[in-house]
């Protein structure tokens, strides 16, 4: 939806022509006495994206008035969204909730987490129970159009895989003919599995559960021969199994799974804020600005692009309804993309997940932020 209102300037044709003076310099009696010019201004119908449209700005106002962000997350996916031994929410997606809070309040702690299952997540967003959904959710056409939702920038590019026991002899999808496969209900995973198996003529029995804990619990108990979800999820949950080395992830990738934040349709300002918080983490990495050096860079930079990012010029934050230090706060208190990734999924974690497609475009990956200007 466009955010602009277009105006059309029309000038009517001159209603007559002046006739040349004759004889005594008098105009011909048959000509017009004056030239008439009329300017007509026509306003195009307002689009839903206009900053005067109903709904624009309401989410940010609600969040500010409340004093904290309500973020829908996963509580059962180590590395992405989980609750630690002290009862604190941690993970890659959780950090993006903190980043939004930092951008709005200058305080990453001003966020309340709502744990949601795959089945619950969209209803919670649609009904206003949460302000934003940041929970390993795949962007698809039908979700983008049928659910009254908008997907913001992708934070993690993934693909669906299958986990099996190492001693099962299963090495490819065709070996799963006649197998029982554990899968979470209400997910693209369930649909992708059906499509891929049907395309290959593989007969299988889906064993369906609502939560990840139930899915992987049933798999470990031997109630199914394999389990399927996003490959990052398989890496995450594999380390929680009793004997992780007894299980392998097949090479086959069943789908494309772009994961990222989701908001309700109808509030373009909020959609922009969520998008640009993500882009700020990408840009910070591109520019080599992180939580440790951001203050030094801010004090010494002469780069106009860095100044715009860190709120020193351009009033970029005001365009979003935020303070001009919004991106500085994101990087200072949460970090750039590389920091968020390494902290939750990198070599120093149990997952040691290679960045692959989730590298900056400068390193051959897919992470690319529009310019802040």
N, C-alpha and C positions, 0 to 999 in steps of 0.2 A: 504494500500500500504506500502511495506517495505521501510525503509530508508537505507538499507544496500546494498552494492554491494559485491557479493560473488566471491571469487577467488578459482580456483581449481588448485592444484599443481599435475601435473602428472609426473611420472618418468618412462621412457621406460625401458623395460626389457634389461638386459645385452645381447648383441648380440652373445655372445659366452661364453665358459667356458675355464678357463686356464687348460691346461693339465699338469699333474705332470711331472717334469723333469726326463729324463731317461739317463742312461749311463753317459754321460759327463756333465749332468745338463742342456741340451738344451731342449727347448720346442719342442713339436711335430710339424713338418712342416705343419700339417693339421689344427692347431688351429689358432684362431684369434691373431693378433699382439697386440690388446689393448682392454680394456673394454670401451665402449662408453655409457655415461649417458646423456640423454637429459631432461631438465626441461622445461615443457610447462606451461605457465600461460594463463588461459582462463577467460575473463571477462564476467560475466552474463549480459544479457540485463538489462539496467537501468530501474528501476521502477519509476512510477510517484511520489513516495514519497521521492526520493533521494533529498538531499539538493543541488544537482546540477541540478535538474529538472527545466524545464521552469516553471516560476510562483512562485518558492520557494523564499520567502522573499520579494516579490514585494509589498504585502499589507502593511507590516510594514514600508517599505521604503516610500511608498506613504503617509502614515499617518504621519511619521516623517517629511518628506519634506513639507507637508501641514501645520504642526504645531498643528493639532488637529484631533480628532477622529470624524467620522460621524456615528451616531448610530440610527438605525431605531427603533422606539418605538410606543407604543399606547398612544394616548393623551386623551382617553375617558374611562379609567378604573381606578377609584380611588383605591389607595393602590398599584397598579402595575405600571401604567403609566398615568399621567394626568397633566394638567397645573393648578397651583394654582392661587389665586387671584392676585398675583404679576407678573403673567406670567412666573413663573419658573416651569420647569418640575420636578416632584416628583414621587416617588414610588419605589417599590421593584425592578422592571426591570430597571428603570432609574438609580438606585444605582449601578447596575452591569455595566452600561455604564461608570459611574464615576470610577468604580474600574479598568476597562481596561485602561482608560486615566491615572489613578494614576500609574499603572504598567509601562506604556510606558514613560510618561513624568514626573512622580513624582508630578503631579498636576491634581487633579480630575476634575477641571473646564475646562480642554482643550478638550471639547466635544461639538459637535453640534448635536442637536436632530432633527430627521426628523419624524414627525407624519405620520403614515401609517395605512390605513385600512387593513382588512384581505385580501381583494382582491388585494391590491397594493403591499403588503410586499415582496413577492418572486420576482416579477419583479424588484423592487428597488434594491434588493440584486444581482440578476443576471446581471443587467446592470451596476453595480458599482456605483450606486447613493449613496449607503451606504457601510460602511466597514463591519458592523456586524448588524444582526437583533436580538434585544433583546426585544421581544414583544409577550408575552403569545402565543407561537407557539408550537403546538403539534408535537412531533417526531413520524413519521410513516415510514413504509418501503417505500412506494411510494414517499414520499417527500425526503427521503434519497437517492433514486436511480434515480428518473425521473427528478428532478429539478436542477441538478448540484449543490446540496448543501450538507453540512455536519452539523450534529447536534452535538454541544458540550455537556458537562456534564449537566444533568438535574438539574435545580435550584429549580423547584417546581413540586411536584407530585400532580396531581389533578384528578378529575373525573367529567363527565358531569351530571348536574342536571336540575330540572325544578322548576320554581317559579310560584305560583298561588295565587289567592286571597283567604284569609282565609275563607271568607264566601261563597266560590264557592262550597263547599262540596267535592272537589277533594282531595283525600288522596293517590291515587295510579295511576299508569300509565293507567290501564284499565278504570279509570273514565274519561280519556281524549278522549274516543271514540266519534268521531264527532266534536271534538274541533278544534279551530284555534290556532296555536302555532307560535309565533314570533321567528325568528331565523336569524342570520347573514349569508349572502351568502359567498361562497368561503371558508368555514370552515369545519373542521372535525365534528363540532357540527351538521351541516346540514345533513351530511351523516350518522352520528351515530343515529340521530333521526329517519331517514328513515328506517335504518336497525332494530332498536329496535322495532319500531311500526309494521313493516312488520312481524317480528318474532312472535309478540303477536297477530297479526291479528287485530290491532287497526286502525280504519279509522280516519284520521285527515287531516287538511288543513294547509300546511306550509304558513306562511305569511313572505316573505323574504325581508330583507333590507340589505344595504351595510355597514352601520355603527352601532356601539353600541347605539349611541344616538337615531338613528332612530328606532332601535329595541325596546328599553325600552320606548321611547316616545309613540310608537304605543300601547304597552302593557298598559301603564298608561292611555291612552285615551280610552281604552276598545275595541280596534280594534282586539284584540286576547284574548283568554281565559288563555293562559299561555305563558311563555317565557323560552327559554332554552339556556344555555351556560355552561362553566365550573362552578362548584360550588363556587369556589373562586370568579368568576366574578359575580355570583348571590349575594353573600354576599356583594361584593363591590357595586354593583348597587342598591341593595335593600335599602341601607341607603340614596340614593339620591332621592327615591320616596317620594311623598308628605306625605304619612302616612306609613312609613316602617312597622309598627306593623300590618298593614292590609294584609300583604303578608307573605307566608310561603314557604320554600323550601321542596319539597317532599323528603322522605327518599331514594328513588330509585337513584342509580348511574348507568348511562347508558354506561359508558366507562372508559377506562384508558387514562389519559391525561398527559403524561410527558412533561413539558414545559421547554424550555431552549434556549440559544443562538444558532444562525445559521450563518454559514459562507459559502462562495463559495468554491467549490472543486478546487483543484489544487495548493493550497499554504499551505503545511503542517506546516510551521513555524507559520503562523497566526492561524491555527486551534489549534496548541499546546498552543499558548499564551492564547487564549480564554479559553481553557480547564483548564489550570493551574491557571489562575486568579480565576476561580470558585473554584478549589480545594484549593487554598490558603485560601479562606473564610471558607471552611469546616475545614481545618487543624487548622486554628486559633482557632476555637471554640473547636475542640478536645483537643488542648493543653492549653486551658484556656487563650489564648492571645487575647486581644481586643484593641480597639483604645485608651483606657485610661491607660493600663498598659504596652503597647508594648515597650515604651522607657525604662522603668525600667527593664523589662525582658531582653531586648537586652543588657543592661549594665551589668547585673549580671549573665546571664545564663552560665552554663557549659555543657548543654545538646547538644550533637552534632546535633540532629535532629532539635532543635530550632535554632541553629546557621545556619544550612542550609536554614531553612525557612526565617530567617531574614537577610540573606546575609553576615554572618560573616565568613563562610567557604564554600568550595565546588564549588564556581563560578557557582551556579545554574542558575542565571539570564543570564549569557553569553551563556548558552546552548539554551536559547530561543531567543537570540538576544537582550536582555534587560540588564539593570543594575542589579547588584547583590542584590540591595535593592528593587527589584520589589514587592515582597510579603510584605515586611515591609511597603511600601508605600500604598499598598492596604488596609492593616489592620489599619495603622495609620490614613489615610484620609477618609476611607469609613467604615471600621469595619469588624468584622468576620461575619459569616452567621447569628448567633443569633442576633447580633446588627442590621443587615440589616432587618431581619424579624420583630423583635420587633418594630423597628422604624416605619415600614410601615403597619404592619398587626397585631401586638400583642395587648395585653390587654389595652395599653394606646391609642389605635386608635379606631375609630368608628366601626371597623370590628371585633376586638377581635377574630381572627381566630385561633383556636387551631392548633398547629404545626403538630400533627399526624404523617403521613409518612414523613413529612419534618423535622423530628428530626434527630440529629446525630445518627449514628449507635450505639454509646455508650448509647443512651437513647431509643433504640428500633426502631429507624427510618431507613430511606433508604439512608441517606447522608453519603457517605464513600469515602474518598479521597485516591488515591494511595500515596505511600511514596515519599517524596521529597528527593531523594538521587541518 
